[in-house]
Amino acid sequence: MNPKITTLLFLTLLFSCTEKVDESLKYLKQEPPSLVPEIFAPYFISKETESEFGSVFNEEATEFFYGVDVNGKEEIRYSKLVGNNWSEPETILAHERYGYNDPFLSPDENKLFFISKSALDGLGALKDYDIWYVERLGERWSDPINAGLNINSDKNEYYISFTNDGTMYFSSNKMESNFDIYSSKFVDGKFQKPIPLGDSINTPEYEADVFVDPEETYIIFCGRRSEGLGKGDLYISVKNTDGTWSKSINMGDKINTENHELCPFVSKDGKFLFYTSNQDIYWVSAKIIDEIKDKSR
């Protein structure tokens, strides 16, 4: 059975070279946070009765995609700026058997990537997590497309992030160990064989849910380590001048709690860090990243 993908009318926002989106309308018209994390759009996006996970805005901050767990099954919802108001969140990816979660836009924003345990034929039993995507087709999305054997294995692959040149970062436990972080370059329309990051990032413990800065200058990811503050913490690593990654460090108690922090995303304008904690989406000024990055060098 093909997945149920609801058709949405994507109103194209056309601007002249002098017109800009009113800053107060972006980010669901929420008051920008300080260096203290806050729940994002409470009661509209982050709800007490639901569990929210991965989220992503488009470059203009006029479209918002996020994952929600509904009675143990994940679905992807969408809200957009229409005129001066944001649309009521609508489910755009759902299925009666399979879940969909952790959305992330491709660099050109014409593909929406996500994870699912869906069988390749859309009919079989639940399998391991794979990375999938749908393509924009005018006013609707395509059927889900598997990202292919260069990315997906017979183990779990999940949480996707991209550099400006299309290199995908993601996590996998395909090496019969805890999850590690990999990168795969996009060359001639195809993802290349993934390369695991070095031991300054990957350890025998758990590393997943990676966000890579589009310029590939730093990464943020979820780690479960003995020195951690909770069930899972956010860590950061910066790229050295020689192209290697610095030893990752815990982002500290301004971000991490006794709960599970995961699903990081930094807005394209570099202003805000979004992440999930205690099953809600939080956001904080990205200036906090600069403070922490200095400590990681």
C-alpha positions, 0 to 999 in steps of 0.5 A, a space after each residue: 500500500 502506498 503511503 498516505 501523503 496529503 496534498 498541500 497547496 504550497 503558495 510560492 512567495 514571490 518578492 522583488 529584489 527590494 522586498 523581504 519577509 518581515 522579520 517579525 513574521 518568521 519563525 511562527 511569529 515567536 518572540 526570539 529567545 535569549 541565551 536561555 533555552 525556551 520551548 518553541 511555539 508552546 501549545 501550537 507546535 510543542 504540545 503537552 499531549 504529544 512528543 515532538 522530535 526533529 524539526 527544520 525551517 526553510 532558508 526564509 524561515 517561512 516553512 516549518 517541518 517537524 516530527 511528532 509521535 502519535 500513539 507510538 507512530 511518528 508522522 511529519 507535520 508542516 506549517 507555512 507562512 501565508 500572508 501575515 499568519 502561519 497555517 495550522 500544522 498539517 500532517 504531510 507524511 503519515 502511514 497506517 503501518 510505518 512511521 516517518 520522522 526527523 525531516 530535513 531539507 536538501 540544500 536546494 529545498 526541493 527534497 525533504 529527507 526523513 527516516 522510516 522503517 518502511 519496507 522497500 516495497 511499501 508492503 512488507 513488515 517493519 524493517 530497520 530505519 532507512 533514510 528516505 526522501 520525497 520531491 516537490 512536484 509543484 503543489 504536492 510531494 512525490 511518493 517516498 524514495 529510498 536514499 539507496 544502498 550507498 547510504 542505507 544498510 541492513 542496520 539503522 541509518 537516521 537523522 540527516 543533515 547537509 552541507 552546502 555542497 550536498 554532503 550528507 551527514 547521518 548516523 548508523 550502527 552498521 558496524 555492529 556497535 553503538 551508533 557512529 556518525 558518517 558523511 557521504 559526498 554527493 557527486 554526479 547525482 549520487 551519494 558516495 560510499 559513507 566515511 565514518 568520522 574520526 575518533 575525535 567524534 566517534 567512540 565506542 559509545 553512542 553518537 547520533 542525531 548530527 547537525 552539520 553547519 552548511 559551511 562544514 565548520 562545526 557539527 553538533 550531535 547527540 552523545 551518550 557518554 559516562 560524563 554526560 549530564 542526562 540520558 543523552 547530551 548535545 556535543 559539539 566539534 569544530 573543524 581544524 585548519 587541517 580539515 580534521 575535527 576537534 575533540 568533541 565537548 559537551 555543550 554544558 548545562 545551559 543546554 543539557 539536562 538530566 533528560 535526553 537532548 537530541 535532534 539539533 538544527 541551526 537555522 540557515 540565518 545562523 540565529 537560532 539553535 533548535 533541539 528536542 528535550 523532554 519530548 518538546 522542541 526548544 530554541 535558543 540564541 545561536 550565540 551560545 554556540 560561539 561561546 561553546 565553540 571557543 572552548 572546543 578549540 
